[in-house]
């Protein structure tokens, strides 16, 4: 994915979720300049809830 930020430690499904959340937030203007941060935090929160851990 050229020009797209890849989140470290997540799979392709979670990466797609990140892109979807980020693009939707940017289109709606809901979070302003923080859209990327909010999308990343949301995906990582779900990632950790599923029991995934860093380094495993």
C-alpha positions in Angstrom: 0.0 0.0 0.0 2.0 2.9 -1.2 1.4 6.1 0.8 -0.4 4.4 3.6 0.9 4.0 7.1 1.1 0.4 8.3 0.4 -0.2 12.0 3.0 -2.3 13.7 2.0 -5.6 15.1 -1.4 -5.9 13.4 -2.7 -8.1 10.7 -4.2 -7.2 7.3 -7.8 -7.2 8.6 -6.9 -4.8 11.4 -5.0 -2.7 8.9 -8.1 -2.4 6.7 -10.1 -1.4 9.8 -7.6 1.3 10.5 -7.9 2.7 6.9 -11.7 2.5 7.0 -12.0 4.4 10.4 -9.4 7.0 9.4 -11.0 7.7 6.0 -14.5 7.9 7.5 -13.3 10.3 10.2 -11.5 12.5 7.7 -14.5 12.7 5.4 -16.9 13.6 8.3 -14.4 16.0 9.8 -15.2 14.6 13.2 -11.7 14.5 14.7 -10.0 17.1 12.6 -6.3 16.5 12.5 -6.5 13.7 15.0 -8.3 11.2 12.7 -5.2 9.0 12.2 -4.5 8.9 15.9 -8.0 8.1 16.8 -8.2 5.3 14.2 -4.9 3.8 15.4 -5.9 3.9 19.0 -9.3 2.3 18.2 -7.7 -0.5 16.3 -5.0 -1.1 18.9 -7.6 -1.2 21.7 -9.6 -3.9 19.9 -6.3 -5.7 19.1 -5.4 -5.9 22.7 -8.9 -6.9 23.8 -8.6 -9.9 21.6 -5.6 -11.1 23.6 -2.9 -10.2 21.1 0.3 -9.0 22.7 3.4 -7.3 21.5 6.2 -9.8 20.8 4.1 -12.9 20.4 
